[in-house]
Amino acid sequence: MVWVKICGITRAEDAAAAAAAGADAVGFVFAPGPRKVDPNRVREITGILPPGIEKIGVFVDEAPALVEEIARFCGLTGIQLHGREAPEYCLGFRGCRVIKAFAVRGKQDLAAMEEYITSGAVSRVLLDAYVPGKSGGTGATFPWESALGYDCKGVPLIAAGGLTPDNVDRAVRMGCFFGVDVSSGVEQHPGIKDAGKIMRFIEAARRAAGEQKR
């Protein structure tokens, strides 16, 4: 089974389209950028989603108290951290699943994940493309093969960055990723999703994993 997250949701209709297409999770960006969304809107959106779908907030070097406040207010089930948050920071969140993102240029960058994994600070690790000055949402890919053979000690790895309905099958078939995370690859323009692309993305990922359509 492959876990699929549609990130950068800003509209209720896009969240509904993701859920209807069979997404396992949706993501909401609370960090500066074109997909940043107000907590009040996120609370409205999470209120219409089915209970089984994960609702994940994306933060970058935010004060822990504010992250906790937003998570409670919005009904989030997980938080995704894209900044320089230390393992100790990640350990402070026990009410939500913690996903830590790392920018990857090649295998040499995977060493940065070690302390987070061995300390039990994170539930999952997300690998994104390295783009100077950017924390994600760039549409760039990282070398997926760098994750092959990496001992993540049972912590699930998620591939992100530059995924589209046309290449997600290749990422899934690498066999080293628990899940895939897409934002710009299923958009009309930043923050506005395309329901058709969402459907094609999820169908391609499921097909590559040998799953039946849900």
C-alpha positions as CSV (number, residue, x, y, z in Angstrom):
1,M,0.0,0.0,0.0
2,V,1.2,3.5,-0.7
3,W,0.2,6.5,1.4
4,V,-0.8,9.6,-0.6
5,K,-1.0,13.2,0.7
6,I,-2.3,16.1,-1.2
7,C,-0.6,19.2,0.2
8,G,-1.1,23.0,-0.1
9,I,-4.9,22.8,0.3
10,T,-6.5,26.2,0.5
11,R,-10.1,25.5,-0.6
12,A,-12.9,23.2,0.7
13,E,-13.6,21.9,-2.8
14,D,-10.0,20.8,-3.3
15,A,-10.0,19.0,0.1
16,A,-13.2,17.3,-0.9
17,A,-11.8,16.3,-4.3
18,A,-8.7,14.8,-2.6
19,A,-10.9,12.8,-0.2
20,A,-13.2,11.6,-2.9
21,A,-10.2,10.5,-5.0
22,G,-8.9,8.3,-2.1
23,A,-6.2,10.5,-0.6
24,D,-4.9,9.3,2.8
25,A,-4.0,12.8,3.9
26,V,-4.4,16.5,3.1
27,G,-1.9,19.2,4.1
28,F,-2.4,22.9,5.0
29,V,0.5,25.3,4.9
30,F,0.8,27.8,7.8
31,A,4.2,29.1,6.7
32,P,4.8,32.1,4.4
33,G,4.2,31.4,0.7
34,P,1.5,31.3,-2.0
35,R,-0.3,28.4,-0.3
36,K,-0.4,29.9,3.2
37,V,-3.9,29.5,4.6
38,D,-5.7,31.0,7.6
39,P,-6.4,28.7,10.6
40,N,-10.1,29.8,10.5
41,R,-10.4,28.5,6.9
42,V,-8.6,25.3,7.8
43,R,-11.0,24.6,10.6
44,E,-13.9,25.0,8.3
45,I,-12.3,22.6,5.8
46,T,-11.3,19.9,8.3
47,G,-14.9,20.0,9.6
48,I,-16.2,18.6,6.3
49,L,-13.6,15.9,5.8
50,P,-14.2,12.2,6.6
51,P,-12.8,11.1,9.9
52,G,-10.3,8.6,8.4
53,I,-8.3,11.2,6.4
54,E,-5.2,12.7,8.0
55,K,-5.1,16.4,8.4
56,I,-1.6,17.7,8.5
57,G,-0.3,21.2,9.2
58,V,3.0,22.4,7.6
59,F,5.2,24.7,9.7
60,V,8.6,26.3,9.4
61,D,10.5,27.2,12.5
62,E,7.3,28.3,14.3
63,A,7.0,28.7,18.1
64,P,5.9,25.4,19.6
65,A,3.1,27.0,21.5
66,L,1.6,28.5,18.4
67,V,1.9,25.1,16.5
68,E,0.0,23.4,19.3
69,E,-2.6,26.1,19.4
70,I,-3.2,25.9,15.6
71,A,-3.2,22.1,15.7
72,R,-5.9,22.0,18.4
73,F,-8.0,24.8,16.8
74,C,-7.9,23.2,13.4
75,G,-8.4,19.6,14.4
76,L,-5.0,18.5,12.9
77,T,-3.9,14.9,13.3
78,G,-0.3,15.6,12.3
79,I,2.3,18.4,11.9
80,Q,5.0,18.6,9.2
81,L,8.1,20.6,10.0
82,H,10.2,22.1,7.2
83,G,12.6,24.3,9.0
84,R,15.6,23.8,11.3
85,E,13.6,22.2,14.1
86,A,15.9,20.1,16.4
87,P,15.0,16.6,17.6
88,E,14.1,18.1,21.0
89,Y,11.6,20.4,19.4
90,C,10.0,17.5,17.6
91,L,9.7,15.5,20.8
92,G,7.6,18.2,22.3
93,F,4.5,17.2,20.3
94,R,2.9,14.1,21.6
95,G,-0.7,14.8,20.6
96,C,0.0,14.7,16.8
97,R,2.0,12.6,14.4
98,V,5.3,14.5,13.6
99,I,6.7,14.4,10.1
100,K,10.2,16.0,9.7
101,A,11.2,17.2,6.2
102,F,14.8,17.2,4.9
103,A,16.1,18.7,1.7
104,V,18.1,16.2,-0.3
105,R,20.7,16.7,-3.0
106,G,22.1,13.2,-2.7
107,K,22.8,10.3,-0.3
108,Q,25.2,12.5,1.7
109,D,22.3,14.6,3.0
110,L,20.6,11.6,4.7
111,A,23.0,11.7,7.6
112,A,21.0,14.7,8.9
113,M,18.1,12.4,9.6
114,E,19.9,10.0,11.9
115,E,19.4,11.7,15.3
116,Y,15.7,12.3,14.6
117,I,15.2,8.7,13.7
118,T,17.3,7.1,16.5
119,S,15.8,9.4,19.2
120,G,12.2,8.6,18.3
121,A,11.6,12.3,17.7
122,V,9.5,11.8,14.5
123,S,6.9,9.4,13.3
124,R,7.8,9.8,9.6
125,V,10.5,11.5,7.5
126,L,9.8,13.4,4.3
127,L,12.5,13.8,1.7
128,D,12.2,16.9,-0.5
129,A,14.3,18.6,-3.1
130,Y,17.1,20.9,-2.1
131,V,16.5,24.4,-3.4
132,P,18.5,27.2,-1.8
133,G,16.3,29.6,0.2
134,K,13.2,27.5,-0.2
135,S,11.4,25.2,2.4
136,G,9.4,23.2,-0.1
137,G,6.7,23.6,-2.8
138,T,9.2,24.3,-5.5
139,G,8.2,21.6,-8.0
140,A,11.8,20.3,-8.1
141,T,12.7,16.6,-7.6
142,F,15.5,15.1,-5.6
143,P,17.4,12.0,-6.7
144,W,15.0,9.3,-5.5
145,E,17.7,6.6,-5.7
146,S,19.6,8.2,-2.9
147,A,17.1,6.6,-0.5
148,L,17.7,3.1,-1.8
149,G,19.2,0.9,0.9
150,Y,19.0,3.5,3.6
151,D,18.4,2.0,7.0
152,C,15.6,4.2,8.4
153,K,15.1,1.8,11.3
154,G,11.4,1.3,10.6
155,V,10.5,5.0,10.3
156,P,8.5,5.5,7.1
157,L,10.0,7.6,4.3
158,I,7.9,9.9,2.2
159,A,8.9,11.2,-1.2
160,A,8.0,14.9,-2.1
161,G,9.1,17.5,-4.5
162,G,8.3,17.6,-8.2
163,L,5.9,14.7,-8.2
164,T,3.2,14.7,-10.9
165,P,0.6,12.3,-12.3
166,D,3.2,11.4,-15.0
167,N,6.2,10.5,-12.7
168,V,4.7,9.3,-9.4
169,D,4.6,5.8,-10.6
170,R,8.4,5.8,-11.0
171,A,8.9,7.1,-7.4
172,V,6.5,4.4,-6.0
173,R,8.3,1.6,-7.9
174,M,11.6,2.6,-6.3
175,G,10.2,0.5,-3.4
176,C,11.8,2.5,-0.6
177,F,9.0,5.0,0.1
178,F,6.1,4.5,2.4
179,G,4.2,7.4,0.7
180,V,4.2,10.3,-1.7
181,D,3.3,13.9,-1.1
182,V,2.3,16.3,-3.9
183,S,1.3,20.0,-4.1
184,S,2.3,21.9,-7.2
185,G,2.0,18.8,-9.4
186,V,-1.8,18.7,-9.1
187,E,-2.4,22.4,-9.3
188,Q,-3.9,24.8,-11.8
189,H,-1.8,27.5,-10.1
190,P,-0.4,27.9,-6.6
191,G,-3.0,27.1,-4.0
192,I,-5.7,26.1,-6.5
193,K,-5.9,22.4,-7.2
194,D,-7.1,20.5,-10.3
195,A,-9.5,17.7,-9.4
196,G,-8.6,15.8,-12.5
197,K,-4.9,15.9,-11.8
198,I,-5.5,14.8,-8.2
199,M,-7.5,11.8,-9.5
200,R,-4.8,10.9,-12.0
201,F,-2.0,11.2,-9.5
202,I,-3.7,8.9,-6.9
203,E,-4.7,6.4,-9.6
204,A,-1.1,6.3,-10.9
205,A,0.4,5.9,-7.4
206,R,-2.1,3.1,-6.5
207,R,-1.5,1.3,-9.9
208,A,2.3,1.5,-9.4
209,A,1.9,-0.1,-5.9
210,G,-0.3,-2.8,-7.4
211,E,-3.4,-1.6,-5.5
212,Q,-7.0,-1.7,-6.7
213,K,-8.8,1.6,-7.1
214,R,-10.6,2.5,-3.8
